[in-house]
């Protein structure tokens, strides 16, 4: 409920922004990329962080354009604006989601690069690897959209997969340290697998035994409900 409402509110802003972009008007920084893609539906693909960000922006612009055109096509059939809006809501939500991803990708990469320049020689590569992993992960998840709105090829996607696995291998030795850096207390995590003393399997069993369903070898519900049915079935 709330998520869809927020996405549709964002879509109202995007629809207005797209109209301004097509008119060549000055745009606020968060939607300035719409001007670039208002006349060009597809972006030249580059297998780099900046190339992935441009791809996400092309997706957001393309989906915003599609939602905008769908909205007005519904109006042309005689619908009033609100009914047309409801009919186009699926595309509007998709446009909002794509826009949010483009913003997060752009801002997170920019800020990670900024922080990396002020970090130690050992920390800076880890910061950039995490930021790039986020970008590559979503590029692979949204490869269908990238095929539609960029010039990405199957070979490019294969290289992204290789890079994704390379980044996982690079980050794996630092995984525990990265998680600890969030400084989330064990009491809040309440993780059985994250037991500090290594008693993982013992703790899993202890947690399972806390469930009322496991308080006895065979739960009473079996004898009360299932067993009579099974006995009748045999007869």
N, C-alpha and C positions, 0 to 999 in steps of 0.2 A: 503494500500500500504506500507507505511513506516514500520508498525508493522511487516508485513510478511517478509520484507527485513531484518529487524533486527533479527527476529527469525531464518531466514535461514543463516545469518552470524554466529549466535551463533551455529547453527547446524553444520557448517563447522568445528568449533573448537571441538564440541562434537564428531564428527566422528573421527577426528584425535586422540582425547583423548581416545576414546573407544579402538582404535587399540593399543595404548600404554598400556592401562590398561590390555588388554588380553595378552600382552607380559610381564607383570609384571614389567614394567618400573616405575620409580619414577614419581609422578604426582604433579601438582600444587595444592594448598590447595582447590581451588573451585571445583575440579573434583576428589579429592583423594578418595571420596566415591565410584567411579566407580570400583576401584580395589576390594573393599570388595564384590561388587555384580556381578563382572564379571564371577564368577563361581557358584553363588547361586542366582537364579532368585527371590526367595521369602524370606522375612524377618519374623522372629518370632514377632508377634504383641504384643505390650504392650500399655495399655490405659494410657499412660503418655505423657507429652510433648516430652521427648526424644524418646519415642516409635513412636509418630506421625512423628517426623522429620526423623527417620529411615525409616518409611513407605514412606514418600515423596521421599527420596533418592533411595529407591528400585524401586519406580515408574519411576523416572527419568532414572535410569540405565536400567530398563527393556525396556523403550520406546526408549532409545538410541540404545540399542542392536537390537531392532526390526527394527528401521530405517536403521541402519548400514547393517543388513542382507538384507533388502529389496533393498537397493541401489545396493548391489553387485549381488543380484539375477537378477535385471534388466540388469546389465552389462553382465551377463552370457547369456542373450537372444540375445546379439549382439548390444545392445545400446551403444553409446559412453557415456562418464562419465556425460556430461552435460544433455543429454536427460534422463539418468537414474536418475540424481539428480532431475530433474523436475517431473519425474513420482513418486518419493518417497517424494516429498516436503510436502505432508500432514503429513506423519509420522515424517518427520524431524522437522516441526513446533511443532508438539505435544511433541516431545522429548525436544525441546528448552524450551517450556512453562513449562514442568515438572521440568526441571533443574532449571529454574529461581525460581520456587516456592520452590524447595528444598533449594536453597541458601538463599532466603528471610526468610524462616521458621527457618533455622539454625542460621543465623546471628542475626535476630531480637530477638529470644529467648535468645541467649547467651548474647547479649547486654542488654536486659531487666533485666536478672538475675544480671548482673554486676552493673547496675544502682540501682537495688533494694537493693543491699547490702550496698550502700552508701546513701540510702534514709531514711526518717523518718519512724517510726513504723506505722504511719497512711498512708503514701504514698506507701510504698513498696508493700503491698498486692494488691493495685489497679493497680500498674504497672504490676505485675505478672498476675493478672486476665485478663488484656487487652491482654497481650502476649499469654496467654493460649487460650483466646477466639478466637484469630486469627487462631491458630493451629487447634482447635476443629472445627471451622466453615469450614475450607478447607478440613479437614478430612471427614466431613459429605458430603461436595460437591463432593469430589472425592472418595466416598466409593466404586464405581464400580472399579476404578483403584486399590484401596487397596485390594479389594477381589481378584484381579488378581495377584497382586505382593506381597501380605503379607498373613499371616495366620489369618487375622481378621475374626471374625464370626458375625452372626446376633446379638448375645447377646452383643458382643463388640460394635457394631454400636448402639444398643439400649442404652448402658451405655454412649456412646458419646453424644447421644441426650439429655439424662438426665443431663449430665455435662454441655452441652451447655446452657440449660435452667437455671441451677444453676448459671452459670457465668453471664448470663443476669440479673438475680435477684440481684446478688451481686453488679453488676456495676450500676444498675438503679439509686440508690440514688446519685451516683457520676456523672451521665451522663452529667448534665449541667456543672459541674466543669471541667470535662474532655474536653468538647467542648471548654469552655472558655480558657482552658490551651493552645490551639493552637493560641489564641490571634489574630484571624481573625476579622478585623474591620467590624462593621455592614454595612458600606457603600459598602464593598466588597461582603459580604454575600448577601445583598439586599434581605433578607428573609422576606416574609410576615408573615409566621408562627412564625418566631423568633422575633416578635415585643416586644420590651422591656416593653411597657406599657400595654400589655395584650389585646389590641384591635385587636384581630386576625380576627374575622369575619368581622368587619368593614373594616379592611385593605384589606381583600380578595375582598370585594365588590368594594372598591375604585380602586383596581388594575384591576378588571374586566371591570369597566366602562371606563378605560383609552383606552381600545381597540376600534379602529374605528368601529368594527363590532357591538359594544354595544352602539354606540352613539345615537341610536334611538330605540324605542320599537320594531319596525319591520324593519330590514335592507332593503335598496332599492333593493338589489339584489333579494329579494323574489318577490317584485312586478314586477321587470323587467324580471325575468327568470322563477321562479318556479310557480308563480300564473297563468300566461297564460297557462302553461302546464297542471296545475291542472284543469283549467276551460275547456280546450279542452278535457281532459280525462272524465269529467262529460258528455260532449256532446256525 
